[in-house]
C-alpha cells in the first residue's frame, strides 16, 4: 500500500483516480490545486504524487519545483 497525492482541478478526474487507487488498497489524498498540494506536502509525505500539469494559479510543474 502506498500513500498517493492527487492534485487536479477536475473533480471527475480526481474522483476516478482516487476510486481506482483506493480499490487497489492505496491511501489517497485529493486536492484541487497546486497551492493545496504544497500545503499538504508541508505536513505529509507521499510515495506517489499525480499532478495535473494545467491547473489555475500553481500548476503541476510549479508544484514539483516548489517541493
mmCIF file of the N, C-alpha and C atoms, coordinates in Angstrom:
data_MODEL
# 
_entry.id   MODEL 
# 
loop_
_atom_site.group_PDB 
_atom_site.id 
_atom_site.type_symbol 
_atom_site.label_atom_id 
_atom_site.label_alt_id 
_atom_site.label_comp_id 
_atom_site.label_asym_id 
_atom_site.label_entity_id 
_atom_site.label_seq_id 
_atom_site.pdbx_PDB_ins_code 
_atom_site.Cartn_x 
_atom_site.Cartn_y 
_atom_site.Cartn_z 
_atom_site.occupancy 
_atom_site.B_iso_or_equiv 
_atom_site.pdbx_formal_charge 
_atom_site.auth_seq_id 
_atom_site.auth_comp_id 
_atom_site.auth_asym_id 
_atom_site.auth_atom_id 
_atom_site.pdbx_PDB_model_num 
ATOM 1   N N  . UNK A 1 1  ? 0.849   -1.190 0.000   1.00 0.00 ? 1  UNK A N  1 
ATOM 2   C CA . UNK A 1 1  ? 0.000   0.000  0.000   1.00 0.00 ? 1  UNK A CA 1 
ATOM 3   C C  . UNK A 1 1  ? 0.887   1.243  0.000   1.00 0.00 ? 1  UNK A C  1 
ATOM 4   N N  . UNK A 1 2  ? 0.522   2.222  -0.789  1.00 0.00 ? 2  UNK A N  1 
ATOM 5   C CA . UNK A 1 2  ? 1.277   3.474  -0.874  1.00 0.00 ? 2  UNK A CA 1 
ATOM 6   C C  . UNK A 1 2  ? 0.361   4.644  -0.554  1.00 0.00 ? 2  UNK A C  1 
ATOM 7   N N  . UNK A 1 3  ? 0.966   5.712  -0.073  1.00 0.00 ? 3  UNK A N  1 
ATOM 8   C CA . UNK A 1 3  ? 0.248   6.967  0.129   1.00 0.00 ? 3  UNK A CA 1 
ATOM 9   C C  . UNK A 1 3  ? 0.359   7.755  -1.164  1.00 0.00 ? 3  UNK A C  1 
ATOM 10  N N  . UNK A 1 4  ? -0.792  8.149  -1.718  1.00 0.00 ? 4  UNK A N  1 
ATOM 11  C CA . UNK A 1 4  ? -0.831  8.814  -3.018  1.00 0.00 ? 4  UNK A CA 1 
ATOM 12  C C  . UNK A 1 4  ? -1.503  10.171 -2.889  1.00 0.00 ? 4  UNK A C  1 
ATOM 13  N N  . UNK A 1 5  ? -0.895  11.182 -3.473  1.00 0.00 ? 5  UNK A N  1 
ATOM 14  C CA . UNK A 1 5  ? -1.486  12.516 -3.554  1.00 0.00 ? 5  UNK A CA 1 
ATOM 15  C C  . UNK A 1 5  ? -1.978  12.741 -4.973  1.00 0.00 ? 5  UNK A C  1 
ATOM 16  N N  . UNK A 1 6  ? -3.245  13.153 -5.104  1.00 0.00 ? 6  UNK A N  1 
ATOM 17  C CA . UNK A 1 6  ? -3.806  13.505 -6.404  1.00 0.00 ? 6  UNK A CA 1 
ATOM 18  C C  . UNK A 1 6  ? -4.134  14.990 -6.379  1.00 0.00 ? 6  UNK A C  1 
ATOM 19  N N  . UNK A 1 7  ? -3.525  15.752 -7.276  1.00 0.00 ? 7  UNK A N  1 
ATOM 20  C CA . UNK A 1 7  ? -3.811  17.181 -7.410  1.00 0.00 ? 7  UNK A CA 1 
ATOM 21  C C  . UNK A 1 7  ? -4.328  17.430 -8.818  1.00 0.00 ? 7  UNK A C  1 
ATOM 22  N N  . UNK A 1 8  ? -5.612  17.755 -8.914  1.00 0.00 ? 8  UNK A N  1 
ATOM 23  C CA . UNK A 1 8  ? -6.233  18.009 -10.221 1.00 0.00 ? 8  UNK A CA 1 
ATOM 24  C C  . UNK A 1 8  ? -7.433  18.922 -10.001 1.00 0.00 ? 8  UNK A C  1 
ATOM 25  N N  . UNK A 1 9  ? -7.585  19.914 -10.863 1.00 0.00 ? 9  UNK A N  1 
ATOM 26  C CA . UNK A 1 9  ? -8.702  20.840 -10.708 1.00 0.00 ? 9  UNK A CA 1 
ATOM 27  C C  . UNK A 1 9  ? -10.012 20.275 -11.245 1.00 0.00 ? 9  UNK A C  1 
ATOM 28  N N  . UNK A 1 10 ? -9.978  19.131 -11.891 1.00 0.00 ? 10 UNK A N  1 
ATOM 29  C CA . UNK A 1 10 ? -11.189 18.485 -12.391 1.00 0.00 ? 10 UNK A CA 1 
ATOM 30  C C  . UNK A 1 10 ? -11.659 17.441 -11.375 1.00 0.00 ? 10 UNK A C  1 
ATOM 31  N N  . UNK A 1 11 ? -12.779 17.696 -10.695 1.00 0.00 ? 11 UNK A N  1 
ATOM 32  C CA . UNK A 1 11 ? -13.238 16.765 -9.655  1.00 0.00 ? 11 UNK A CA 1 
ATOM 33  C C  . UNK A 1 11 ? -13.562 15.369 -10.190 1.00 0.00 ? 11 UNK A C  1 
ATOM 34  N N  . UNK A 1 12 ? -13.982 15.270 -11.438 1.00 0.00 ? 12 UNK A N  1 
ATOM 35  C CA . UNK A 1 12 ? -14.284 13.953 -12.012 1.00 0.00 ? 12 UNK A CA 1 
ATOM 36  C C  . UNK A 1 12 ? -13.016 13.115 -12.175 1.00 0.00 ? 12 UNK A C  1 
ATOM 37  N N  . UNK A 1 13 ? -11.945 13.749 -12.638 1.00 0.00 ? 13 UNK A N  1 
ATOM 38  C CA . UNK A 1 13 ? -10.668 13.050 -12.792 1.00 0.00 ? 13 UNK A CA 1 
ATOM 39  C C  . UNK A 1 13 ? -10.136 12.625 -11.426 1.00 0.00 ? 13 UNK A C  1 
ATOM 40  N N  . UNK A 1 14 ? -10.165 13.563 -10.465 1.00 0.00 ? 14 UNK A N  1 
ATOM 41  C CA . UNK A 1 14 ? -9.702  13.238 -9.107  1.00 0.00 ? 14 UNK A CA 1 
ATOM 42  C C  . UNK A 1 14 ? -10.474 12.053 -8.551  1.00 0.00 ? 14 UNK A C  1 
ATOM 43  N N  . UNK A 1 15 ? -11.788 12.101 -8.680  1.00 0.00 ? 15 UNK A N  1 
ATOM 44  C CA . UNK A 1 15 ? -12.627 11.034 -8.134  1.00 0.00 ? 15 UNK A CA 1 
ATOM 45  C C  . UNK A 1 15 ? -12.360 9.689  -8.787  1.00 0.00 ? 15 UNK A C  1 
ATOM 46  N N  . UNK A 1 16 ? -12.208 9.695  -10.100 1.00 0.00 ? 16 UNK A N  1 
ATOM 47  C CA . UNK A 1 16 ? -11.934 8.458  -10.828 1.00 0.00 ? 16 UNK A CA 1 
ATOM 48  C C  . UNK A 1 16 ? -10.604 7.849  -10.392 1.00 0.00 ? 16 UNK A C  1 
ATOM 49  N N  . UNK A 1 17 ? -9.563  8.676  -10.360 1.00 0.00 ? 17 UNK A N  1 
ATOM 50  C CA . UNK A 1 17 ? -8.247  8.186  -9.939  1.00 0.00 ? 17 UNK A CA 1 
ATOM 51  C C  . UNK A 1 17 ? -8.275  7.701  -8.489  1.00 0.00 ? 17 UNK A C  1 
ATOM 52  N N  . UNK A 1 18 ? -8.914  8.470  -7.618  1.00 0.00 ? 18 UNK A N  1 
ATOM 53  C CA . UNK A 1 18 ? -8.978  8.102  -6.204  1.00 0.00 ? 18 UNK A CA 1 
ATOM 54  C C  . UNK A 1 18 ? -9.712  6.776  -6.021  1.00 0.00 ? 18 UNK A C  1 
ATOM 55  N N  . UNK A 1 19 ? -10.841 6.617  -6.674  1.00 0.00 ? 19 UNK A N  1 
ATOM 56  C CA . UNK A 1 19 ? -11.610 5.369  -6.553  1.00 0.00 ? 19 UNK A CA 1 
ATOM 57  C C  . UNK A 1 19 ? -10.795 4.165  -7.009  1.00 0.00 ? 19 UNK A C  1 
ATOM 58  N N  . UNK A 1 20 ? -10.130 4.324  -8.139  1.00 0.00 ? 20 UNK A N  1 
ATOM 59  C CA . UNK A 1 20 ? -9.321  3.230  -8.674  1.00 0.00 ? 20 UNK A CA 1 
ATOM 60  C C  . UNK A 1 20 ? -8.190  2.862  -7.710  1.00 0.00 ? 20 UNK A C  1 
ATOM 61  N N  . UNK A 1 21 ? -7.454  3.868  -7.263  1.00 0.00 ? 21 UNK A N  1 
ATOM 62  C CA . UNK A 1 21 ? -6.311  3.608  -6.387  1.00 0.00 ? 21 UNK A CA 1 
ATOM 63  C C  . UNK A 1 21 ? -6.741  3.074  -5.020  1.00 0.00 ? 21 UNK A C  1 
ATOM 64  N N  . UNK A 1 22 ? -7.840  3.586  -4.480  1.00 0.00 ? 22 UNK A N  1 
ATOM 65  C CA . UNK A 1 22 ? -8.347  3.068  -3.212  1.00 0.00 ? 22 UNK A CA 1 
ATOM 66  C C  . UNK A 1 22 ? -8.795  1.617  -3.360  1.00 0.00 ? 22 UNK A C  1 
ATOM 67  N N  . UNK A 1 23 ? -9.358  1.301  -4.513  1.00 0.00 ? 23 UNK A N  1 
ATOM 68  C CA . UNK A 1 23 ? -9.749  -0.077 -4.784  1.00 0.00 ? 23 UNK A CA 1 
ATOM 69  C C  . UNK A 1 23 ? -8.568  -1.037 -4.811  1.00 0.00 ? 23 UNK A C  1 
ATOM 70  N N  . UNK A 1 24 ? -7.399  -0.519 -5.120  1.00 0.00 ? 24 UNK A N  1 
ATOM 71  C CA . UNK A 1 24 ? -6.170  -1.313 -5.103  1.00 0.00 ? 24 UNK A CA 1 
ATOM 72  C C  . UNK A 1 24 ? -5.539  -1.355 -3.715  1.00 0.00 ? 24 UNK A C  1 
ATOM 73  N N  . UNK A 1 25 ? -6.144  -0.645 -2.760  1.00 0.00 ? 25 UNK A N  1 
ATOM 74  C CA . UNK A 1 25 ? -5.651  -0.660 -1.388  1.00 0.00 ? 25 UNK A CA 1 
ATOM 75  C C  . UNK A 1 25 ? -4.751  0.492  -0.993  1.00 0.00 ? 25 UNK A C  1 
ATOM 76  N N  . UNK A 1 26 ? -4.630  1.501  -1.844  1.00 0.00 ? 26 UNK A N  1 
ATOM 77  C CA . UNK A 1 26 ? -3.777  2.646  -1.531  1.00 0.00 ? 26 UNK A CA 1 
ATOM 78  C C  . UNK A 1 26 ? -4.535  3.690  -0.714  1.00 0.00 ? 26 UNK A C  1 
ATOM 79  N N  . UNK A 1 27 ? -3.787  4.437  0.077   1.00 0.00 ? 27 UNK A N  1 
ATOM 80  C CA . UNK A 1 27 ? -4.347  5.575  0.810   1.00 0.00 ? 27 UNK A CA 1 
ATOM 81  C C  . UNK A 1 27 ? -4.218  6.801  -0.095  1.00 0.00 ? 27 UNK A C  1 
ATOM 82  N N  . UNK A 1 28 ? -5.322  7.521  -0.295  1.00 0.00 ? 28 UNK A N  1 
ATOM 83  C CA . UNK A 1 28 ? -5.342  8.616  -1.260  1.00 0.00 ? 28 UNK A CA 1 
ATOM 84  C C  . UNK A 1 28 ? -5.760  9.930  -0.600  1.00 0.00 ? 28 UNK A C  1 
ATOM 85  N N  . UNK A 1 29 ? -5.028  10.995 -0.901  1.00 0.00 ? 29 UNK A N  1 
ATOM 86  C CA . UNK A 1 29 ? -5.411  12.352 -0.513  1.00 0.00 ? 29 UNK A CA 1 
ATOM 87  C C  . UNK A 1 29 ? -5.660  13.123 -1.803  1.00 0.00 ? 29 UNK A C  1 
ATOM 88  N N  . UNK A 1 30 ? -6.756  13.871 -1.840  1.00 0.00 ? 30 UNK A N  1 
ATOM 89  C CA . UNK A 1 30 ? -7.125  14.631 -3.037  1.00 0.00 ? 30 UNK A CA 1 
ATOM 90  C C  . UNK A 1 30 ? -7.122  16.126 -2.748  1.00 0.00 ? 30 UNK A C  1 
ATOM 91  N N  . UNK A 1 31 ? -6.579  16.903 -3.677  1.00 0.00 ? 31 UNK A N  1 
ATOM 92  C CA . UNK A 1 31 ? -6.643  18.361 -3.602  1.00 0.00 ? 31 UNK A CA 1 
ATOM 93  C C  . UNK A 1 31 ? -6.962  18.912 -4.988  1.00 0.00 ? 31 UNK A C  1 
ATOM 94  N N  . UNK A 1 32 ? -7.496  20.138 -5.020  1.00 0.00 ? 32 UNK A N  1 
ATOM 95  C CA . UNK A 1 32 ? -7.987  20.717 -6.273  1.00 0.00 ? 32 UNK A CA 1 
ATOM 96  C C  . UNK A 1 32 ? -7.004  21.656 -6.964  1.00 0.00 ? 32 UNK A C  1 
ATOM 97  N N  . UNK A 1 33 ? -5.858  21.945 -6.335  1.00 0.00 ? 33 UNK A N  1 
ATOM 98  C CA . UNK A 1 33 ? -4.915  22.863 -6.976  1.00 0.00 ? 33 UNK A CA 1 
ATOM 99  C C  . UNK A 1 33 ? -3.521  22.704 -6.378  1.00 0.00 ? 33 UNK A C  1 
ATOM 100 N N  . UNK A 1 34 ? -2.562  23.341 -7.039  1.00 0.00 ? 34 UNK A N  1 
ATOM 101 C CA . UNK A 1 34 ? -1.181  23.262 -6.601  1.00 0.00 ? 34 UNK A CA 1 
ATOM 102 C C  . UNK A 1 34 ? -0.923  23.871 -5.237  1.00 0.00 ? 34 UNK A C  1 
ATOM 103 N N  . UNK A 1 35 ? -1.609  24.964 -4.929  1.00 0.00 ? 35 UNK A N  1 
ATOM 104 C CA . UNK A 1 35 ? -1.431  25.583 -3.605  1.00 0.00 ? 35 UNK A CA 1 
ATOM 105 C C  . UNK A 1 35 ? -1.820  24.613 -2.496  1.00 0.00 ? 35 UNK A C  1 
ATOM 106 N N  . UNK A 1 36 ? -2.942  23.942 -2.668  1.00 0.00 ? 36 UNK A N  1 
ATOM 107 C CA . UNK A 1 36 ? -3.383  22.967 -1.665  1.00 0.00 ? 36 UNK A CA 1 
ATOM 108 C C  . UNK A 1 36 ? -2.422  21.788 -1.591  1.00 0.00 ? 36 UNK A C  1 
ATOM 109 N N  . UNK A 1 37 ? -1.889  21.384 -2.739  1.00 0.00 ? 37 UNK A N  1 
ATOM 110 C CA . UNK A 1 37 ? -0.906  20.297 -2.752  1.00 0.00 ? 37 UNK A CA 1 
ATOM 111 C C  . UNK A 1 37 ? 0.340   20.690 -1.964  1.00 0.00 ? 37 UNK A C  1 
ATOM 112 N N  . UNK A 1 38 ? 0.814   21.907 -2.177  1.00 0.00 ? 38 UNK A N  1 
ATOM 113 C CA . UNK A 1 38 ? 2.007   22.366 -1.448  1.00 0.00 ? 38 UNK A CA 1 
ATOM 114 C C  . UNK A 1 38 ? 1.759   22.426 0.053   1.00 0.00 ? 38 UNK A C  1 
ATOM 115 N N  . UNK A 1 39 ? 0.583   22.894 0.450   1.00 0.00 ? 39 UNK A N  1 
ATOM 116 C CA . UNK A 1 39 ? 0.251   22.932 1.883   1.00 0.00 ? 39 UNK A CA 1 
ATOM 117 C C  . UNK A 1 39 ? 0.252   21.529 2.475   1.00 0.00 ? 39 UNK A C  1 
ATOM 118 N N  . UNK A 1 40 ? -0.352  20.591 1.769   1.00 0.00 ? 40 UNK A N  1 
ATOM 119 C CA . UNK A 1 40 ? -0.407  19.220 2.257   1.00 0.00 ? 40 UNK A CA 1 
ATOM 120 C C  . UNK A 1 40 ? 0.979   18.583 2.276   1.00 0.00 ? 40 UNK A C  1 
ATOM 121 N N  . UNK A 1 41 ? 1.780   18.853 1.272   1.00 0.00 ? 41 UNK A N  1 
ATOM 122 C CA . UNK A 1 41 ? 3.143   18.324 1.227   1.00 0.00 ? 41 UNK A CA 1 
ATOM 123 C C  . UNK A 1 41 ? 4.012   18.893 2.347   1.00 0.00 ? 41 UNK A C  1 
ATOM 124 N N  . UNK A 1 42 ? 3.622   20.026 2.887   1.00 0.00 ? 42 UNK A N  1 
ATOM 125 C CA . UNK A 1 42 ? 4.345   20.595 4.020   1.00 0.00 ? 42 UNK A CA 1 
ATOM 126 C C  . UNK A 1 42 ? 4.095   19.850 5.317   1.00 0.00 ? 42 UNK A C  1 
ATOM 127 N N  . UNK A 1 43 ? 3.043   19.033 5.345   1.00 0.00 ? 43 UNK A N  1 
ATOM 128 C CA . UNK A 1 43 ? 2.693   18.322 6.576   1.00 0.00 ? 43 UNK A CA 1 
ATOM 129 C C  . UNK A 1 43 ? 2.742   16.808 6.442   1.00 0.00 ? 43 UNK A C  1 
ATOM 130 N N  . UNK A 1 44 ? 2.735   16.300 5.218   1.00 0.00 ? 44 UNK A N  1 
ATOM 131 C CA . UNK A 1 44 ? 2.715   14.853 4.985   1.00 0.00 ? 44 UNK A CA 1 
ATOM 132 C C  . UNK A 1 44 ? 3.670   14.477 3.867   1.00 0.00 ? 44 UNK A C  1 
ATOM 133 N N  . UNK A 1 45 ? 4.075   13.217 3.872   1.00 0.00 ? 45 UNK A N  1 
ATOM 134 C CA . UNK A 1 45 ? 4.910   12.665 2.806   1.00 0.00 ? 45 UNK A CA 1 
ATOM 135 C C  . UNK A 1 45 ? 4.088   11.637 2.038   1.00 0.00 ? 45 UNK A C  1 
ATOM 136 N N  . UNK A 1 46 ? 4.311   11.584 0.743   1.00 0.00 ? 46 UNK A N  1 
ATOM 137 C CA . UNK A 1 46 ? 3.614   10.655 -0.127  1.00 0.00 ? 46 UNK A CA 1 
ATOM 138 C C  . UNK A 1 46 ? 4.624   9.854  -0.933  1.00 0.00 ? 46 UNK A C  1 
ATOM 139 N N  . UNK A 1 47 ? 4.304   8.616  -1.217  1.00 0.00 ? 47 UNK A N  1 
ATOM 140 C CA . UNK A 1 47 ? 5.154   7.785  -2.075  1.00 0.00 ? 47 UNK A CA 1 
ATOM 141 C C  . UNK A 1 47 ? 4.973   8.175  -3.538  1.00 0.00 ? 47 UNK A C  1 
ATOM 142 N N  . UNK A 1 48 ? 3.728   8.584  -3.894  1.00 0.00 ? 48 UNK A N  1 
ATOM 143 C CA . UNK A 1 48 ? 3.395   8.916  -5.280  1.00 0.00 ? 48 UNK A CA 1 
ATOM 144 C C  . UNK A 1 48 ? 2.578   10.202 -5.302  1.00 0.00 ? 48 UNK A C  1 
ATOM 145 N N  . UNK A 1 49 ? 2.862   11.065 -6.266  1.00 0.00 ? 49 UNK A N  1 
ATOM 146 C CA . UNK A 1 49 ? 2.053   12.268 -6.476  1.00 0.00 ? 49 UNK A CA 1 
ATOM 147 C C  . UNK A 1 49 ? 1.633   12.316 -7.941  1.00 0.00 ? 49 UNK A C  1 
ATOM 148 N N  . UNK A 1 50 ? 0.333   12.373 -8.167  1.00 0.00 ? 50 UNK A N  1 
ATOM 149 C CA . UNK A 1 50 ? -0.213  12.540 -9.514  1.00 0.00 ? 50 UNK A CA 1 
ATOM 150 C C  . UNK A 1 50 ? -0.670  13.984 -9.626  1.00 0.00 ? 50 UNK A C  1 
ATOM 151 N N  . UNK A 1 51 ? 0.029   14.768 -10.443 1.00 0.00 ? 51 UNK A N  1 
ATOM 152 C CA . UNK A 1 51 ? -0.209  16.204 -10.522 1.00 0.00 ? 51 UNK A CA 1 
ATOM 153 C C  . UNK A 1 51 ? -0.646  16.604 -11.923 1.00 0.00 ? 51 UNK A C  1 
ATOM 154 N N  . UNK A 1 52 ? -1.770  17.286 -12.010 1.00 0.00 ? 52 UNK A N  1 
ATOM 155 C CA . UNK A 1 52 ? -2.235  17.834 -13.273 1.00 0.00 ? 52 UNK A CA 1 
ATOM 156 C C  . UNK A 1 52 ? -1.264  18.937 -13.694 1.00 0.00 ? 52 UNK A C  1 
ATOM 157 N N  . UNK A 1 53 ? -0.852  18.915 -14.938 1.00 0.00 ? 53 UNK A N  1 
ATOM 158 C CA . UNK A 1 53 ? 0.088   19.925 -15.415 1.00 0.00 ? 53 UNK A CA 1 
ATOM 159 C C  . UNK A 1 53 ? -0.608  21.273 -15.591 1.00 0.00 ? 53 UNK A C  1 
ATOM 160 N N  . UNK A 1 54 ? -1.879  21.266 -15.983 1.00 0.00 ? 54 UNK A N  1 
ATOM 161 C CA . UNK A 1 54 ? -2.603  22.511 -16.234 1.00 0.00 ? 54 UNK A CA 1 
ATOM 162 C C  . UNK A 1 54 ? -3.646  22.727 -15.128 1.00 0.00 ? 54 UNK A C  1 
ATOM 163 N N  . UNK A 1 55 ? -3.293  23.566 -14.159 1.00 0.00 ? 55 UNK A N  1 
ATOM 164 C CA . UNK A 1 55 ? -4.201  23.950 -13.076 1.00 0.00 ? 55 UNK A CA 1 
ATOM 165 C C  . UNK A 1 55 ? -4.081  25.457 -12.886 1.00 0.00 ? 55 UNK A C  1 
ATOM 166 N N  . UNK A 1 56 ? -5.133  26.087 -12.388 1.00 0.00 ? 56 UNK A N  1 
ATOM 167 C CA . UNK A 1 56 ? -5.041  27.527 -12.130 1.00 0.00 ? 56 UNK A CA 1 
ATOM 168 C C  . UNK A 1 56 ? -4.041  27.828 -11.010 1.00 0.00 ? 56 UNK A C  1 
ATOM 169 N N  . UNK A 1 57 ? -3.533  29.013 -11.024 1.00 0.00 ? 57 UNK A N  1 
ATOM 170 C CA . UNK A 1 57 ? -2.565  29.506 -10.042 1.00 0.00 ? 57 UNK A CA 1 
ATOM 171 C C  . UNK A 1 57 ? -1.267  28.700 -10.088 1.00 0.00 ? 57 UNK A C  1 
ATOM 172 N N  . UNK A 1 58 ? -1.108  27.699 -9.277  1.00 0.00 ? 58 UNK A N  1 
ATOM 173 C CA . UNK A 1 58 ? 0.114   26.889 -9.249  1.00 0.00 ? 58 UNK A CA 1 
ATOM 174 C C  . UNK A 1 58 ? -0.165  25.579 -9.980  1.00 0.00 ? 58 UNK A C  1 
ATOM 175 N N  . UNK A 1 59 ? 0.535   25.346 -11.098 1.00 0.00 ? 59 UNK A N  1 
ATOM 176 C CA . UNK A 1 59 ? 0.292   24.121 -11.862 1.00 0.00 ? 59 UNK A CA 1 
ATOM 177 C C  . UNK A 1 59 ? 1.158   22.973 -11.329 1.00 0.00 ? 59 UNK A C  1 
ATOM 178 N N  . UNK A 1 60 ? 1.023   21.799 -11.956 1.00 0.00 ? 60 UNK A N  1 
ATOM 179 C CA . UNK A 1 60 ? 1.750   20.622 -11.502 1.00 0.00 ? 60 UNK A CA 1 
ATOM 180 C C  . UNK A 1 60 ? 3.251   20.760 -11.576 1.00 0.00 ? 60 UNK A C  1 
ATOM 181 N N  . UNK A 1 61 ? 3.754   21.365 -12.639 1.00 0.00 ? 61 UNK A N  1 
ATOM 182 C CA . UNK A 1 61 ? 5.205   21.561 -12.776 1.00 0.00 ? 61 UNK A CA 1 
ATOM 183 C C  . UNK A 1 61 ? 5.725   22.493 -11.677 1.00 0.00 ? 61 UNK A C  1 
ATOM 184 N N  . UNK A 1 62 ? 5.028   23.589 -11.446 1.00 0.00 ? 62 UNK A N  1 
ATOM 185 C CA . UNK A 1 62 ? 5.434   24.526 -10.381 1.00 0.00 ? 62 UNK A CA 1 
ATOM 186 C C  . UNK A 1 62 ? 5.367   23.852 -9.005  1.00 0.00 ? 62 UNK A C  1 
ATOM 187 N N  . UNK A 1 63 ? 4.414   22.963 -8.834  1.00 0.00 ? 63 UNK A N  1 
ATOM 188 C CA . UNK A 1 63 ? 4.300   22.238 -7.552  1.00 0.00 ? 63 UNK A CA 1 
ATOM 189 C C  . UNK A 1 63 ? 5.539   21.376 -7.328  1.00 0.00 ? 63 UNK A C  1 
ATOM 190 N N  . UNK A 1 64 ? 5.992   20.704 -8.372  1.00 0.00 ? 64 UNK A N  1 
ATOM 191 C CA . UNK A 1 64 ? 7.200   19.885 -8.256  1.00 0.00 ? 64 UNK A CA 1 
ATOM 192 C C  . UNK A 1 64 ? 8.405   20.757 -7.925  1.00 0.00 ? 64 UNK A C  1 
ATOM 193 N N  . UNK A 1 65 ? 8.530   21.878 -8.592  1.00 0.00 ? 65 UNK A N  1 
ATOM 194 C CA . UNK A 1 65 ? 9.672   22.765 -8.377  1.00 0.00 ? 65 UNK A CA 1 
ATOM 195 C C  . UNK A 1 65 ? 9.686   23.321 -6.952  1.00 0.00 ? 65 UNK A C  1 
ATOM 196 N N  . UNK A 1 66 ? 8.506   23.612 -6.412  1.00 0.00 ? 66 UNK A N  1 
ATOM 197 C CA . UNK A 1 66 ? 8.422   24.202 -5.065  1.00 0.00 ? 66 UNK A CA 1 
ATOM 198 C C  . UNK A 1 66 ? 8.718   23.203 -3.942  1.00 0.00 ? 66 UNK A C  1 
ATOM 199 N N  . UNK A 1 67 ? 8.645   21.891 -4.239  1.00 0.00 ? 67 UNK A N  1 
ATOM 200 C CA . UNK A 1 67 ? 8.849   20.924 -3.151  1.00 0.00 ? 67 UNK A CA 1 
ATOM 201 C C  . UNK A 1 67 ? 10.270  20.563 -2.951  1.00 0.00 ? 67 UNK A C  1 
# 
